[in-house]
Amino acid sequence: MTHIKRFELYYGSFFGSKEELIWENSQLLYRFGQFVPDQEVIIYTNEAIWKEFLSAVESVVADWKRYYDGMVCDGLEWSVEIESDSLKVSTGGNHHFPEDYDTF
């Protein structure tokens, strides 16, 4: 069984919309909103989906740095934290992304 200990994806700008994808209470939640994530949708998932996702993501994030800084004070901020039996990732950035972020 694939055990997800932590999954958090955050994406947002200082004066714009915010989005979060979070594993909480054994559910995958998508939260979004203008300035603060004030709306929530539960996304259906199961062990097979997580296993396939983690397998695909592992090679993409393997060489990511801890932080990507675009030297912009009010730019787009993002972070990814994943911890499972097979993968541990903690990274983020400010207005700068890894080359293969879109693949992720």
C-alpha positions in Angstrom: 0.0 0.0 0.0 1.3 3.5 -0.9 1.3 5.5 2.3 1.0 9.3 1.7 2.4 11.0 4.8 2.3 14.5 3.3 1.3 16.2 0.1 1.1 20.0 -0.3 1.2 22.0 -3.5 0.8 25.8 -3.2 0.7 28.2 -6.1 -0.2 31.9 -5.9 0.8 35.5 -6.4 1.1 38.3 -3.8 -2.0 40.3 -5.1 -3.8 37.5 -7.0 -5.3 34.1 -6.8 -4.1 31.3 -4.5 -4.4 27.6 -5.1 -3.5 24.7 -2.9 -3.7 20.9 -3.4 -3.4 19.2 0.0 -3.7 15.7 1.4 -5.7 16.1 4.6 -7.6 13.6 6.7 -7.2 10.9 4.0 -8.6 13.2 1.3 -7.1 15.2 -1.5 -8.4 18.8 -1.3 -8.2 21.5 -3.9 -8.5 25.0 -2.3 -8.6 28.2 -4.3 -9.6 31.8 -4.2 -8.7 35.4 -4.7 -6.2 36.5 -2.1 -7.0 33.5 0.2 -8.1 30.0 -0.7 -11.7 30.2 0.5 -13.3 27.5 -1.7 -12.7 23.8 -1.5 -13.3 20.7 -3.7 -12.6 17.1 -2.8 -10.7 15.2 -5.5 -11.3 11.5 -5.8 -8.2 9.4 -5.4 -7.2 5.9 -4.5 -4.0 3.8 -4.0 -3.6 3.0 -7.7 -3.8 6.7 -8.6 -1.3 7.7 -6.0 1.1 4.9 -7.0 1.0 6.0 -10.7 1.3 9.7 -9.8 4.3 9.1 -7.5 6.0 6.9 -10.0 5.7 9.5 -12.7 6.7 12.4 -10.5 9.7 10.8 -9.0 11.9 11.1 -12.1 10.7 14.7 -12.7 11.5 16.1 -9.2 14.7 14.0 -8.6 17.1 16.9 -9.5 15.1 19.9 -8.3 16.8 22.3 -6.0 15.5 23.3 -2.6 14.6 26.8 -3.7 14.3 28.8 -6.9 14.5 32.6 -6.5 13.6 34.9 -9.4 14.6 38.0 -7.3 11.1 39.5 -7.5 9.5 40.8 -4.3 5.9 40.3 -5.3 6.1 37.5 -7.8 4.4 34.2 -8.1 5.2 31.9 -5.2 5.0 28.1 -5.3 5.9 25.2 -3.1 5.8 21.4 -3.4 6.1 19.1 -0.4 5.6 15.3 -0.9 6.4 12.6 1.6 5.5 9.0 1.0 7.0 5.6 1.5 9.0 6.0 -1.7 9.5 9.8 -2.2 10.4 12.8 -0.2 10.5 16.3 -1.8 10.5 19.8 -0.3 11.0 22.6 -2.8 9.6 26.0 -3.8 10.3 29.3 -5.4 9.5 32.9 -6.1 8.8 33.8 -9.7 11.3 31.1 -10.9 10.7 27.4 -11.6 12.6 24.3 -12.5 12.8 23.7 -16.2 10.5 20.7 -16.1 7.9 22.3 -13.7 5.2 22.2 -16.4 5.8 18.4 -16.8 5.1 18.1 -13.0 
